[in-house]
Amino acid sequence: MKKITLAIFTFIIATSLLTSCSNEEIDPALNTDPEVQCIAPNYFQVSDFIDGTNVNLTWVPGANETSWEIEYGLSGFSLGSGTLVASTTHNITIAGLTSTNSYQFYLRSKCSTTDFGSYVGPIAVNSSTNDSCLMPTNLSAVRFASNLSQINLNWTAIGEATSWEIQYGPQGFVPGNGNSTLTTTNSFQFTGMSLMSAYDFYVRAVCSATENSNWTPVVTVPAVTSPPITNYAFMGANVYNVQRNGLRPLLYGFTQGTSIDYFDSSEAPYLKMQGNSNYQNPTITPGTFEINIRIPQSQWHPGTYALQGDIDVIRDGNNSYVHFIQFPAGFVVSGATISNGTITVTEFNTTTRRITGTFSFDYISLYNDGTSSSLGHVTNGTFDYPLDDDFFD
C-alpha cells in the first residue's frame, strides 16, 4: 500500500512540473527557429486525358501549406499569360481541354496572399516531376564589397547533380521569363550588374537534358542606396547630331562631381570634369561616349580659352584639354585628335563651390586597328559642376 501511495504522489508531482513548464512563456531570445519559407510541393503529376477533355492533377504538399495555385496553357506559354486555378486540396480536375492540343502545367504553394513557393513544372499531360533530381539549398546572392557591380552566388548541391541553371532578372520577375545561364560549379559571379537595380535569383539542378529539379526559393539582391544626386554635376553636348543632356561622372552618386589631377610635367593642378552617357553602368556598351575636360588652375576664373586634345597638349598648367572617347559597335577606340576646341568658363565660385560654362570641338576618332573616323563635331556643350574635391576645403 505504501508503494502505491508513493507512486501516485510521484506521478502527481511530475505532472504538476510538466504542466507548469508548458504554461510558462518562452523567452523570445531562446527561440532560434529558422524563418519558414513557402516550400514547393512534390510529386506533381498530370494524368492522361479523361473523356478527351479532362485531366487530373495530384501532388504532395511541400510542408504545411493548404492552398496552391495552378497555371496552365498551350505548350510554350509564358508564366503570367496562362489560366490560373486555385485549389485548397492537393488534387484537382482541369476540364474543357482538347486532347489534340499540347498543354503544360505549373504548380506552386500559396502560403499567404503575398507568399508563394517556387513554381514546379512545366509538365505535360500524362507526366510527372522527377523528384529524384533534387533542388539545391542555401542559395545566397550578395554584392562584392569592393565592386558593387559584381554579384556572387553560392548554393549547396543536393544529390548527384553536376550542373545547375541560374535564372535572374529584375525584382519580381516570374521564373521562365528571366535571363538564364548554366554552370558546372555551385557558385557563380555576375559582373557589370547595375547598382541602381534590384535583382531576383533562382537556381535549379540540371540532372539531364530532360530532367530538372524545382527552382529554389527566390533570393533578392537590393539596389545600392546612393546619396541623393544634386541638381548639378551634369554635362550636356550635341554628339552625333543628337543633343545629349544629363551626362555625369561615371557612377556619379558614388563618386565626386569633380577631382584634381597633377602631372609629372607640372605641379599645377588641373580640375577634371567627366560626362559619361552611360554613367550608371560600369559596363562599356556600344554607343557609349565619354568627355573628360581638364582645366588648369591658371584658368579657374571666367574667360574663353583654347580647348586642345590630350594627344597634343603640353601639360604646363597653361592649357585646357579634352579627352574624348567613343565606343561605336565593332570598334575599339584608342583616342581622338581634337581641333577648333573652345571652352568658356562663365562661373568659378569657391564660395558656392560651383563651376559652369560652355565648350565645343571637332574630332577624328582613332581606332586600334589603325583606321580613323571622318571629322565629327561636338557642339552646344555645357557643364555645371560642384567644386567638391577636398582641394577646395
C-alpha positions in Angstrom: 0.0 0.0 0.0 2.9 2.4 0.8 4.4 1.6 -2.6 1.2 2.5 -4.4 0.8 5.7 -2.4 4.4 6.8 -3.2 3.9 6.1 -6.9 0.7 8.2 -7.1 2.4 11.0 -5.2 5.4 10.9 -7.6 3.1 11.0 -10.7 1.2 14.0 -9.3 4.4 15.9 -8.7 5.8 15.1 -12.2 2.6 16.1 -13.8 2.5 19.4 -11.9 6.0 20.2 -13.0 5.3 19.4 -16.7 2.1 21.5 -16.6 3.9 24.4 -15.0 6.6 24.3 -17.7 4.2 24.0 -20.6 2.3 27.1 -19.4 5.4 29.2 -18.9 6.0 31.9 -21.6 9.1 31.2 -23.8 11.8 33.8 -23.8 11.9 35.2 -27.4 15.7 35.3 -27.2 15.7 31.5 -26.9 13.5 31.0 -30.0 16.1 30.3 -32.7 13.8 28.5 -35.2 14.8 29.5 -38.7 12.4 31.5 -40.8 9.9 29.3 -42.5 9.9 29.6 -46.3 7.0 28.7 -48.6 8.2 25.3 -49.8 7.4 24.0 -53.3 5.1 20.9 -53.5 6.5 17.5 -54.6 5.5 14.6 -56.9 3.4 16.8 -59.2 1.5 14.5 -61.7 -0.8 15.2 -64.5 -3.0 12.3 -65.8 -3.7 11.3 -69.3 -6.9 12.8 -70.9 -10.1 11.5 -69.4 -13.1 11.6 -71.8 -10.9 13.6 -74.2 -11.4 16.9 -72.3 -10.3 16.5 -68.6 -7.1 15.7 -66.8 -6.5 15.1 -63.1 -3.6 16.8 -61.2 -2.2 15.5 -58.0 0.7 16.4 -55.7 2.2 16.1 -52.2 2.4 19.3 -50.1 5.9 20.7 -49.6 5.2 21.4 -45.9 2.1 22.5 -44.0 0.6 24.7 -46.7 -3.1 24.3 -47.5 -3.5 26.3 -50.7 -2.0 26.0 -54.1 -2.1 27.8 -57.5 -2.0 26.1 -60.9 -1.3 27.9 -64.1 -1.7 26.1 -67.4 -1.8 26.8 -71.1 -0.7 25.6 -74.5 2.8 24.3 -74.6 5.4 27.0 -74.6 3.2 29.6 -73.0 4.8 32.2 -70.6 4.1 32.2 -66.9 1.7 35.0 -66.2 -0.2 34.5 -69.5 -1.9 31.2 -68.7 -5.1 30.2 -67.0 -5.0 30.4 -63.2 -6.8 27.9 -60.9 -6.8 28.0 -57.1 -7.1 24.8 -55.0 -7.3 24.0 -51.3 -6.9 20.3 -51.9 -3.8 18.6 -53.4 -5.7 17.2 -56.3 -7.9 18.8 -58.9 -9.6 18.2 -62.2 -9.0 20.6 -65.1 -11.9 20.4 -67.6 -12.6 21.9 -71.0 -9.3 20.8 -72.7 -8.9 19.5 -76.2 -7.0 16.2 -76.5 -5.4 17.2 -79.8 -3.6 20.1 -78.2 -0.4 20.0 -76.2 -0.6 21.6 -72.7 1.8 22.5 -70.0 1.1 22.8 -66.3 2.8 24.7 -63.4 2.1 24.4 -59.7 3.2 26.5 -56.7 2.3 26.6 -53.0 0.3 29.6 -51.6 1.3 30.3 -48.0 -0.4 33.7 -47.8 -1.8 36.3 -50.1 1.8 37.6 -50.7 4.0 34.5 -50.0 4.3 31.8 -52.7 6.6 28.9 -53.2 8.7 28.3 -56.3 6.9 27.0 -59.4 7.0 23.3 -60.1 7.0 22.4 -63.8 6.2 22.8 -66.5 5.0 19.2 -67.1 2.8 17.9 -69.9 -0.3 15.7 -69.9 0.4 12.1 -68.7 3.7 13.0 -66.9 5.1 13.9 -63.5 8.0 15.8 -62.0 11.2 13.8 -61.4 11.8 14.2 -57.7 15.0 12.2 -57.8 16.5 15.4 -59.2 16.9 17.4 -56.0 16.6 21.1 -55.6 19.8 22.8 -54.3 19.6 24.6 -50.9 21.1 27.6 -49.1 21.1 29.9 -52.1 22.8 33.2 -51.3 23.5 36.2 -53.5 25.4 39.3 -52.4 27.2 42.2 -54.0 31.0 42.0 -53.8 32.1 44.6 -51.2 34.9 46.1 -53.3 33.0 46.0 -56.6 29.3 46.6 -56.1 28.5 45.8 -59.8 29.6 42.2 -59.2 27.1 39.8 -57.6 28.3 36.5 -56.1 26.0 33.4 -55.9 26.6 30.3 -53.8 24.4 27.3 -53.0 24.6 23.8 -51.6 24.4 20.9 -54.1 22.0 18.1 -53.1 22.2 14.7 -54.7 24.4 13.9 -57.6 23.7 16.9 -59.9 26.8 18.3 -61.6 25.3 21.3 -63.4 22.8 24.0 -62.5 20.7 26.6 -64.2 20.6 30.1 -62.8 17.7 32.4 -63.7 17.7 36.1 -62.9 16.1 39.3 -63.7 14.5 42.5 -62.3 13.0 42.1 -58.8 9.6 40.5 -59.2 10.1 38.7 -62.5 8.4 35.4 -63.0 10.6 32.3 -63.4 10.6 31.3 -67.0 10.8 34.9 -68.2 14.2 35.8 -66.9 17.8 35.5 -68.1 19.3 32.0 -67.8 22.9 30.8 -67.5 24.4 27.4 -66.9 27.3 26.5 -64.6 29.0 23.3 -63.5 30.1 24.7 -60.1 27.9 25.5 -57.2 28.9 29.2 -57.3 28.8 31.9 -59.9 29.8 35.5 -60.3 27.8 38.1 -62.3 29.7 41.2 -63.4 28.6 44.5 -64.8 25.3 44.5 -62.8 23.5 47.8 -62.4 24.0 49.4 -59.0 20.6 51.1 -59.4 18.6 47.9 -59.9 17.4 45.1 -57.6 17.7 41.6 -58.9 15.9 38.2 -58.2 17.8 34.9 -58.5 16.6 31.3 -58.7 18.7 28.1 -59.2 17.8 24.6 -60.1 19.7 21.4 -60.6 20.0 20.1 -64.2 20.2 16.3 -64.0 19.8 15.5 -67.7 18.6 17.0 -70.9 15.1 16.4 -69.8 15.3 16.4 -66.0 15.5 19.4 -63.8 14.8 20.0 -60.1 12.4 22.5 -58.7 13.6 26.1 -58.6 14.9 27.3 -55.3 13.0 30.0 -53.4 13.9 33.4 -54.7 16.8 35.4 -53.3 16.8 39.2 -53.9 19.8 41.4 -54.1 18.7 45.0 -53.5 19.8 48.1 -55.4 22.6 50.1 -53.8 21.3 53.0 -51.8 23.1 56.1 -53.1 23.3 59.5 -51.7 20.9 62.0 -53.3 22.2 63.4 -56.6 22.2 67.2 -56.6 20.6 69.4 -59.2 24.0 69.9 -60.8 27.1 67.8 -61.7 26.0 67.3 -65.2 27.2 67.9 -68.7 25.3 68.3 -72.0 26.5 68.2 -75.6 25.4 67.6 -79.1 27.2 64.5 -80.2 26.4 62.5 -83.4 23.9 65.3 -84.2 21.9 64.4 -81.2 21.6 66.6 -78.1 22.5 64.6 -75.0 21.8 66.2 -71.7 22.4 64.8 -68.2 25.9 63.4 -68.8 27.5 62.7 -65.5 30.8 61.3 -64.0 30.9 57.6 -64.1 28.9 56.1 -61.2 28.0 59.6 -60.0 26.4 59.4 -56.6 29.2 57.1 -55.5 32.0 59.3 -57.0 32.6 63.1 -56.8 31.5 65.6 -59.4 35.0 67.0 -59.9 38.5 65.9 -59.0 42.0 67.4 -59.0 44.8 66.0 -61.2 48.5 66.6 -61.1 51.0 65.6 -63.8 54.7 64.9 -63.7 55.4 67.7 -66.2 53.8 70.3 -64.0 53.0 70.9 -60.4 50.0 73.0 -61.5 46.7 71.3 -60.5 44.0 70.6 -63.2 40.3 70.4 -62.4 38.8 67.4 -64.1 35.1 67.2 -65.2 33.7 64.0 -66.7 30.5 63.4 -68.6 29.6 59.8 -69.4 26.5 58.9 -71.5 26.0 55.6 -69.5 27.2 56.8 -66.1 25.1 54.5 -64.0 26.5 51.3 -65.6 30.2 50.4 -65.2 30.0 48.1 -68.3 31.1 49.7 -71.6 28.4 49.2 -74.2 28.3 50.1 -77.9 27.2 53.7 -78.3 28.7 54.9 -75.0 30.8 58.0 -75.2 32.7 60.0 -72.5 34.0 63.6 -72.4 36.8 64.4 -70.0 37.7 68.1 -69.7 40.7 69.3 -67.6 41.1 73.0 -66.8 44.4 74.3 -65.3 44.4 76.5 -62.2 45.5 79.4 -64.3 42.1 79.4 -66.0 39.9 79.0 -62.9 38.1 82.2 -63.5 35.6 83.5 -66.1 37.1 83.7 -69.6 37.3 81.9 -73.0 40.2 79.6 -73.6 41.5 77.2 -76.3 40.5 73.6 -75.7 43.2 71.2 -77.0 43.3 67.5 -77.5 45.1 65.4 -74.8 47.3 63.9 -77.6 48.9 67.2 -78.5 48.7 69.3 -75.3 51.7 70.3 -73.2 50.6 69.9 -69.6 52.4 73.0 -68.4 49.5 74.5 -66.4 48.5 76.9 -69.3 46.2 74.8 -71.5 42.8 73.3 -71.1 42.3 70.0 -72.9 39.7 67.3 -73.6 39.9 63.6 -73.8 37.0 62.3 -76.0 36.3 58.6 -76.0 33.7 56.8 -78.2 32.7 53.1 -78.2 30.8 52.6 -81.5 29.7 49.0 -82.2 32.5 46.9 -83.6 35.4 49.2 -82.9 37.9 49.7 -80.1 38.9 53.4 -79.7 42.3 54.4 -78.7 41.6 58.2 -78.6 40.8 61.2 -80.8 42.5 64.1 -82.3 40.9 67.4 -81.4 40.7 70.7 -83.4 38.9 74.0 -83.2 38.2 73.5 -79.5 37.0 76.3 -77.3 35.9 76.4 -73.6 34.3 79.3 -71.8 34.2 79.4 -68.0 31.2 81.6 -67.1 31.3 81.0 -63.3 34.0 79.7 -61.0 32.9 80.4 -57.4 34.8 78.9 -54.5 32.2 80.2 -52.0 29.2 78.5 -53.6 31.6 75.7 -54.8 30.4 75.8 -58.4 31.8 75.9 -61.9 29.7 76.5 -65.1 30.4 77.1 -68.7 30.3 76.0 -72.4 32.5 74.2 -74.8 32.8 72.8 -78.4 35.3 71.0 -80.5 35.9 68.9 -83.7 37.3 65.4 -83.5 38.6 62.5 -85.5 38.4 59.2 -83.6 41.4 56.9 -83.8 40.7 53.1 -83.7 43.1 50.4 -82.5 43.1 48.8 -86.0 44.9 51.8 -87.4 41.8 53.4 -89.1 40.0 56.6 -88.1 36.6 58.2 -88.4 35.6 61.1 -90.5 35.6 64.6 -89.0 32.9 64.9 -86.3 31.6 67.8 -84.2 30.7 68.2 -80.6 28.6 71.4 -80.2 26.4 73.1 -77.7 28.5 71.7 -74.9 27.6 72.9 -71.4 28.7 72.0 -67.9 27.5 72.7 -64.3 29.6 71.0 -61.6 30.2 71.3 -57.9 33.8 72.1 -56.7 33.5 69.1 -54.3 37.2 68.0 -54.3 39.0 68.3 -50.9 41.3 70.7 -52.6 38.6 73.4 -52.1 38.0 72.8 -48.4 
